[in-house]
Each structure stands twice: as C-alpha cells, then as structure tokens.
Amino acid sequence: MKVYIVSMLNAIVLILLGLWGYLGSQTPSPTALIPVFAAIILLSLIRGLKAGNRVIAHISVLLTFGLLIAFIKPLTGSIGRADNGAIVRIVIMMIACAVSMVYFIRSFIAVRKARTKAGE
C-alpha cells in the first residue's frame, strides 16, 4: 500500500475516533479535538505525499510521531479512570499512528536504497 493511502486512512481513523470521543462524552473537552485537527492537517498534506515531496513527507512523519507520543498521557488518564471506551479509542488511534509510522519508515528506506542504487 502506498504511504499516502496509509496516511489518509490514519487521518480518517483519527477524525472519526476523535469526534466520537468528543461528541460521546458527557463533559466534552476541547482537547479531545486535537487528533481531529491534526488529522485535518495530515489530510491537507496528502497531495504532497502523493507527489513525493520530501519536506511534506517529513512534516507528516513528525506530526504522526508527535501524535503517537501525545496519546500516552490520555491513555494513562483513561486507564486511571477505568474508562474502557476511551482506552479502546486511544489504543486504536495509537495503532493507526504506529502503522503509519512503519509505512513512512519503509518508504524512506526504499527511497534511500533507490538513490544509492542509482548512484552506483
């Protein structure tokens, strides 16, 4: 699968689960919308990823990695509250970000190998 498709799927998961977490809460917090806004930024970068723009690819990787790390605090909070719905949502978003990271790294390695091979 192409890296831009995986990034788009990651963004869709973040939007859906982020909105579910915000709208499904009895006391919605604006911080629950952070993954939604980050996903909108990821979606805006899809065209550049598809075109192979390295700068946009690196921005997407940094944003995805930042989200992956940022989900640790909400996960520990939801575990502390024993909120199973929030735990499931956050873990799914973390898995989506991790899978996206794997595809980005594989893509970077493939590009590096292709450049090295072309230079020989």
Backbone as ProteinMPNN parsed JSONL, in Angstrom:
{"seq_chain_A": "MKVYIVSMLNAIVLILLGLWGYLGSQTPSPTALIPVFAAIILLSLIRGLKAGNRVIAHISVLLTFGLLIAFIKPLTGSIGRADNGAIVRIVIMMIACAVSMVYFIRSFIAVRKARTKAGE", "coords_chain_A": {"N_chain_A": [[0.839, -1.17, 0.0], [0.455, 2.243, -0.685], [2.207, 4.999, 0.818], [0.845, 7.424, 1.115], [-1.801, 6.641, 1.082], [-2.0, 5.112, 3.392], [-1.473, 7.126, 5.249], [-3.699, 8.718, 4.805], [-5.755, 6.981, 5.611], [-5.045, 6.746, 8.302], [-5.522, 9.391, 9.123], [-8.286, 9.512, 8.744], [-9.166, 7.631, 10.629], [-8.295, 8.953, 12.945], [-9.89, 11.263, 12.861], [-12.542, 10.237, 12.964], [-12.554, 8.722, 15.411], [-11.677, 10.666, 17.195], [-13.747, 12.577, 17.024], [-15.831, 10.963, 17.917], [-14.999, 10.5, 20.549], [-15.181, 13.118, 21.53], [-17.863, 13.969, 20.996], [-19.283, 11.916, 22.185], [-18.907, 12.157, 24.846], [-19.997, 13.001, 28.145], [-19.125, 15.261, 29.363], [-17.678, 17.06, 27.341], [-14.36, 17.75, 26.3], [-12.34, 20.284, 24.904], [-9.78, 19.452, 24.251], [-10.045, 16.918, 23.31], [-10.427, 17.214, 20.679], [-8.011, 17.605, 19.487], [-6.686, 15.429, 18.07], [-8.386, 15.405, 15.857], [-8.013, 17.901, 14.587], [-5.291, 17.662, 13.997], [-5.419, 15.532, 12.254], [-6.789, 16.685, 10.148], [-4.847, 18.409, 9.226], [-2.988, 16.463, 8.407], [-4.475, 15.323, 6.311], [-4.493, 17.488, 4.574], [-1.934, 17.409, 3.667], [-1.736, 15.261, 1.996], [-1.748, 15.402, -0.843], [0.832, 16.382, -1.415], [2.345, 14.276, -0.371], [1.608, 12.257, -2.122], [2.756, 13.227, -4.421], [5.371, 12.895, -3.831], [6.885, 14.698, -2.366], [9.517, 15.519, -0.357], [9.826, 17.212, 1.894], [7.194, 17.606, 2.785], [6.611, 14.97, 3.368], [8.313, 14.535, 5.547], [7.245, 16.378, 7.375], [4.738, 15.231, 7.745], [5.504, 12.813, 8.935], [6.666, 13.732, 11.323], [4.44, 14.959, 12.54], [2.714, 12.758, 12.807], [4.277, 11.106, 14.464], [4.473, 12.774, 16.68], [1.798, 12.824, 17.497], [1.493, 10.126, 18.184], [3.168, 9.918, 20.422], [1.946, 11.852, 22.014], [-0.447, 10.666, 22.684], [0.034, 9.087, 24.848], [-0.291, 10.244, 27.427], [-3.171, 10.812, 27.595], [-3.969, 8.151, 27.448], [-2.948, 6.987, 29.804], [-4.435, 8.468, 31.621], [-7.07, 7.678, 30.999], [-6.905, 4.994, 31.631], [-6.49, 5.2, 34.365], [-8.985, 6.22, 35.104], [-10.502, 4.092, 34.521], [-11.926, 3.996, 32.143], [-13.181, 2.308, 29.756], [-14.099, 2.673, 27.109], [-12.741, 4.994, 26.253], [-10.126, 4.055, 26.497], [-10.044, 2.056, 24.515], [-10.531, 3.622, 22.198], [-8.28, 5.351, 22.203], [-6.146, 3.542, 22.077], [-6.633, 2.368, 19.576], [-6.247, 4.631, 17.943], [-3.555, 5.067, 18.48], [-2.429, 2.725, 17.434], [-3.081, 3.072, 14.736], [-1.506, 5.329, 14.154], [1.037, 4.244, 14.659], [1.216, 2.22, 12.718], [1.13, 3.815, 10.455], [3.552, 5.183, 10.821], [5.356, 3.052, 10.479], [4.968, 2.51, 7.755], [5.834, 4.957, 6.668], [8.577, 4.912, 7.406], [9.44, 2.607, 6.061], [9.041, 3.508, 3.465], [10.873, 5.647, 3.336], [13.266, 4.212, 3.589], [13.173, 2.661, 1.25], [13.333, 4.667, -0.694], [15.865, 5.687, -0.13], [17.47, 3.437, -0.703], [16.948, 3.217, -3.44], [18.092, 5.597, -4.379], [20.75, 5.179, -3.689], [21.334, 2.957, -5.219], [20.99, 4.018, -7.771], [23.079, 5.78, -7.826], [25.302, 4.199, -8.05]], "CA_chain_A": [[0.0, 0.0, 0.0], [1.215, 3.489, -0.785], [2.307, 5.714, 2.088], [-0.174, 8.466, 1.212], [-3.068, 5.98, 1.394], [-1.929, 4.773, 4.818], [-1.596, 8.38, 5.976], [-5.097, 9.129, 4.694], [-6.528, 6.099, 6.491], [-4.712, 7.169, 9.661], [-6.232, 10.645, 9.37], [-9.714, 9.214, 8.854], [-9.342, 7.0, 11.94], [-8.151, 9.999, 13.96], [-11.068, 12.14, 12.817], [-13.73, 9.522, 13.442], [-12.457, 8.387, 16.823], [-11.59, 11.918, 17.941], [-15.1, 13.125, 17.115], [-16.598, 10.059, 18.77], [-14.605, 10.791, 21.92], [-15.676, 14.443, 21.917], [-19.328, 14.025, 20.977], [-19.834, 10.875, 23.04], [-18.612, 12.448, 26.249], [-20.992, 13.8, 28.863], [-18.446, 16.533, 29.608], [-16.667, 17.116, 26.274], [-13.221, 18.636, 26.478], [-11.786, 20.695, 23.607], [-8.54, 18.725, 23.949], [-10.401, 15.698, 22.58], [-10.444, 17.544, 19.25], [-6.64, 17.74, 18.983], [-6.436, 14.473, 16.978], [-9.193, 15.774, 14.691], [-7.321, 18.989, 13.892], [-4.043, 17.115, 13.463], [-5.784, 14.701, 11.104], [-7.126, 17.601, 9.048], [-3.549, 18.828, 8.684], [-2.456, 15.305, 7.667], [-5.221, 15.225, 5.049], [-4.076, 18.573, 3.681], [-0.602, 17.081, 3.159], [-1.808, 14.047, 1.17], [-1.363, 15.684, -2.238], [2.29, 16.46, -1.44], [2.863, 12.911, -0.18], [1.382, 11.524, -3.371], [3.712, 13.745, -5.404], [6.719, 12.52, -3.419], [7.574, 15.839, -1.773], [10.24, 15.063, 0.845], [9.558, 18.091, 3.03], [5.855, 17.271, 3.264], [6.7, 13.639, 3.973], [8.922, 14.682, 6.866], [6.267, 17.052, 8.234], [3.728, 14.224, 8.071], [6.104, 11.869, 9.88], [6.795, 14.407, 12.621], [3.106, 15.137, 13.107], [2.231, 11.424, 13.192], [5.05, 10.665, 15.63], [4.053, 13.62, 17.791], [0.506, 12.323, 17.961], [1.713, 8.833, 18.829], [3.721, 10.198, 21.751], [0.97, 12.642, 22.765], [-1.543, 9.803, 23.141], [0.425, 8.355, 26.06], [-0.902, 10.877, 28.608], [-4.6, 10.487, 27.675], [-4.134, 6.721, 27.701], [-2.755, 6.736, 31.236], [-5.581, 9.059, 32.309], [-8.267, 6.849, 30.817], [-6.68, 3.77, 32.406], [-6.717, 5.581, 35.752], [-10.422, 6.379, 35.305], [-11.118, 2.819, 34.104], [-12.852, 4.332, 31.055], [-12.849, 1.334, 28.711], [-14.351, 3.253, 25.788], [-11.618, 5.887, 25.93], [-8.924, 3.227, 26.325], [-10.126, 1.426, 23.19], [-10.359, 4.66, 21.17], [-6.904, 5.848, 22.19], [-5.273, 2.463, 21.597], [-6.828, 2.252, 18.12], [-5.577, 5.775, 17.311], [-2.112, 4.834, 18.602], [-2.078, 1.68, 16.472], [-3.137, 3.684, 13.398], [-0.313, 6.176, 14.008], [2.211, 3.374, 14.604], [1.232, 1.588, 11.392], [1.509, 4.874, 9.523], [4.991, 5.401, 11.006], [6.057, 1.932, 9.847], [4.935, 2.713, 6.304], [6.724, 6.077, 6.35], [9.964, 4.465, 7.532], [9.709, 1.702, 4.934], [9.112, 4.339, 2.27], [12.152, 6.356, 3.371], [14.32, 3.228, 3.324], [13.099, 2.309, -0.17], [13.848, 5.808, -1.469], [17.302, 5.749, 0.097], [18.066, 2.337, -1.465], [16.858, 3.546, -4.855], [19.1, 6.626, -4.659], [22.071, 4.559, -3.591], [21.488, 2.081, -6.377], [21.107, 4.885, -8.955], [24.382, 6.419, -7.763], [26.382, 3.223, -8.297]], "C_chain_A": [[0.891, 1.242, 0.0], [1.152, 4.253, 0.536], [1.228, 6.79, 2.215], [-1.551, 7.869, 1.517], [-3.114, 5.62, 2.88], [-2.085, 6.036, 5.66], [-3.044, 8.88, 5.939], [-5.987, 8.268, 5.592], [-6.286, 6.447, 7.959], [-5.494, 8.432, 10.023], [-7.731, 10.399, 9.542], [-10.021, 8.562, 10.201], [-9.272, 8.053, 13.038], [-9.37, 10.918, 14.008], [-12.28, 11.436, 13.423], [-13.674, 9.246, 14.942], [-12.33, 9.63, 17.703], [-12.956, 12.563, 18.102], [-15.989, 12.27, 18.009], [-16.279, 10.332, 20.246], [-15.142, 12.123, 22.407], [-17.195, 14.454, 22.038], [-19.974, 13.007, 21.91], [-19.621, 11.122, 24.52], [-19.731, 13.278, 26.882], [-20.434, 15.177, 29.207], [-17.331, 16.683, 28.579], [-15.581, 18.157, 26.561], [-12.677, 19.024, 25.101], [-10.491, 19.957, 23.251], [-8.815, 17.412, 23.228], [-10.407, 15.945, 21.072], [-9.039, 17.703, 18.665], [-6.342, 16.708, 17.888], [-7.215, 14.816, 15.706], [-8.485, 16.869, 13.896], [-5.997, 18.526, 13.283], [-4.325, 16.276, 12.221], [-6.158, 15.56, 9.899], [-5.837, 18.117, 8.41], [-2.932, 17.687, 7.876], [-3.163, 15.149, 6.324], [-4.807, 16.314, 4.065], [-2.701, 18.303, 3.063], [-0.599, 15.892, 2.198], [-1.334, 14.303, -0.262], [0.167, 15.751, -2.38], [2.934, 15.101, -1.232], [2.753, 12.116, -1.468], [2.388, 11.946, -4.446], [5.157, 13.41, -5.046], [7.531, 13.667, -2.842], [8.198, 15.419, -0.442], [9.945, 15.908, 2.067], [8.192, 17.76, 3.629], [5.852, 15.897, 3.916], [7.289, 13.728, 5.38], [7.989, 15.4, 7.851], [5.195, 16.053, 8.673], [4.248, 13.226, 9.093], [6.198, 12.503, 11.264], [5.444, 14.59, 13.304], [2.549, 13.798, 13.594], [2.959, 10.926, 14.429], [4.674, 11.48, 16.869], [2.719, 13.18, 18.367], [0.669, 11.014, 18.719], [2.224, 9.026, 20.254], [2.685, 10.929, 22.619], [-0.176, 11.791, 23.3], [-1.207, 9.065, 24.434], [-0.269, 8.936, 27.292], [-2.411, 10.614, 28.68], [-4.854, 9.001, 27.954], [-3.975, 6.415, 29.185], [-3.908, 7.324, 32.049], [-6.829, 8.206, 32.196], [-8.125, 5.507, 31.532], [-6.948, 4.048, 33.88], [-8.189, 5.749, 36.09], [-11.186, 5.092, 35.029], [-12.205, 3.06, 33.055], [-12.51, 3.453, 29.852], [-13.072, 1.874, 27.308], [-13.207, 4.153, 25.348], [-10.343, 5.095, 25.7], [-8.917, 2.623, 24.936], [-9.888, 2.458, 22.094], [-8.905, 5.106, 21.069], [-5.945, 4.785, 21.673], [-5.418, 2.29, 20.088], [-6.134, 3.408, 17.401], [-4.054, 5.607, 17.372], [-1.644, 3.771, 17.601], [-2.072, 2.252, 15.057], [-1.909, 4.557, 13.151], [0.947, 5.322, 13.888], [2.325, 2.691, 13.243], [1.649, 2.609, 10.338], [3.012, 5.157, 9.606], [5.798, 4.297, 10.327], [6.09, 2.12, 8.335], [5.82, 3.888, 5.873], [8.181, 5.626, 6.379], [10.33, 3.526, 6.392], [9.865, 2.485, 3.631], [10.44, 5.085, 2.208], [13.308, 5.422, 3.064], [14.341, 2.86, 1.85], [13.65, 3.428, -1.042], [15.362, 5.894, -1.336], [18.015, 4.658, -0.697], [18.049, 2.644, -2.961], [17.887, 4.604, -5.242], [20.497, 6.039, -4.648], [22.348, 3.7, -4.818], [21.682, 2.907, -7.651], [22.49, 5.552, -8.998], [25.547, 5.474, -8.062], [26.756, 3.128, -9.745]], "O_chain_A": [[1.953, 1.26, 0.622], [0.171, 4.164, 1.274], [0.745, 7.044, 3.319], [-2.381, 8.526, 2.145], [-4.137, 5.799, 3.541], [-2.766, 6.01, 6.685], [-3.548, 9.404, 6.932], [-6.878, 8.79, 6.262], [-7.217, 6.442, 8.764], [-6.062, 8.524, 11.112], [-8.368, 11.015, 10.397], [-11.017, 8.897, 10.843], [-10.091, 8.051, 13.957], [-9.821, 11.301, 15.088], [-12.957, 11.986, 14.292], [-14.64, 9.507, 15.659], [-12.823, 9.644, 18.831], [-13.295, 13.042, 19.184], [-16.804, 12.794, 18.768], [-17.18, 10.387, 21.083], [-15.52, 12.251, 23.572], [-17.745, 14.892, 23.049], [-21.094, 13.216, 22.374], [-20.112, 10.363, 25.355], [-20.328, 14.14, 26.237], [-21.185, 16.145, 29.326], [-16.163, 16.46, 28.899], [-15.855, 19.274, 26.999], [-12.567, 18.169, 24.222], [-10.145, 19.851, 22.074], [-7.917, 16.852, 22.6], [-10.393, 15.0, 20.282], [-8.899, 17.915, 17.461], [-5.787, 17.081, 16.855], [-6.747, 14.543, 14.601], [-8.371, 16.777, 12.673], [-5.628, 18.949, 12.187], [-3.562, 16.307, 11.255], [-5.872, 15.193, 8.759], [-5.754, 18.245, 7.189], [-2.412, 17.912, 6.784], [-2.519, 14.874, 5.312], [-4.776, 16.083, 2.857], [-2.347, 18.905, 2.05], [0.447, 15.555, 1.643], [-0.594, 13.494, -0.824], [0.727, 15.237, -3.349], [3.958, 14.799, -1.846], [3.674, 11.399, -1.858], [2.814, 11.136, -5.269], [6.063, 13.614, -5.854], [8.76, 13.602, -2.835], [7.494, 15.014, 0.483], [9.825, 15.375, 3.17], [8.057, 17.649, 4.848], [5.162, 15.686, 4.913], [6.809, 13.064, 6.298], [7.955, 15.057, 9.033], [4.795, 16.037, 9.837], [3.526, 12.835, 10.011], [5.846, 11.875, 12.263], [5.325, 14.395, 14.514], [1.974, 13.724, 14.68], [2.336, 10.385, 15.342], [4.571, 10.939, 17.97], [2.534, 13.166, 19.584], [0.058, 10.815, 19.769], [1.756, 8.364, 21.181], [2.564, 10.655, 23.813], [-0.813, 12.171, 24.283], [-2.094, 8.475, 25.051], [-0.784, 8.181, 28.117], [-2.897, 10.223, 29.741], [-5.83, 8.642, 28.613], [-4.77, 5.671, 29.758], [-4.314, 6.743, 33.055], [-7.561, 8.028, 33.17], [-9.119, 4.942, 31.988], [-7.56, 3.231, 34.567], [-8.611, 5.464, 37.211], [-12.389, 5.017, 35.279], [-13.258, 2.421, 33.071], [-11.661, 3.806, 29.034], [-12.301, 1.56, 26.401], [-12.758, 4.083, 24.205], [-9.56, 5.422, 24.808], [-7.898, 2.667, 24.246], [-9.127, 2.204, 21.161], [-8.364, 5.224, 19.97], [-5.028, 5.095, 20.912], [-4.422, 2.086, 19.393], [-5.502, 3.2, 16.365], [-3.35, 5.962, 16.427], [-0.582, 3.91, 16.994], [-1.173, 1.958, 14.268], [-1.336, 4.529, 12.062], [1.834, 5.643, 13.097], [3.417, 2.598, 12.683], [2.429, 2.299, 9.437], [3.667, 5.348, 8.582], [6.805, 4.572, 9.676], [7.127, 1.91, 7.705], [6.478, 3.822, 4.835], [8.939, 5.934, 5.459], [11.414, 3.638, 5.819], [10.715, 2.164, 2.801], [11.067, 5.151, 1.15], [14.237, 5.802, 2.351], [15.415, 2.756, 1.257], [14.355, 3.169, -2.017], [16.062, 6.145, -2.317], [19.055, 4.918, -1.302], [19.018, 2.365, -3.667], [18.489, 4.521, -6.312], [21.327, 6.364, -5.498], [23.444, 3.716, -5.377], [22.466, 2.523, -8.519], [23.006, 5.851, -10.075], [26.665, 5.93, -8.301], [27.642, 2.353, -10.104]]}, "name": "protein", "num_of_chains": 1, "seq": "MKVYIVSMLNAIVLILLGLWGYLGSQTPSPTALIPVFAAIILLSLIRGLKAGNRVIAHISVLLTFGLLIAFIKPLTGSIGRADNGAIVRIVIMMIACAVSMVYFIRSFIAVRKARTKAGE"}
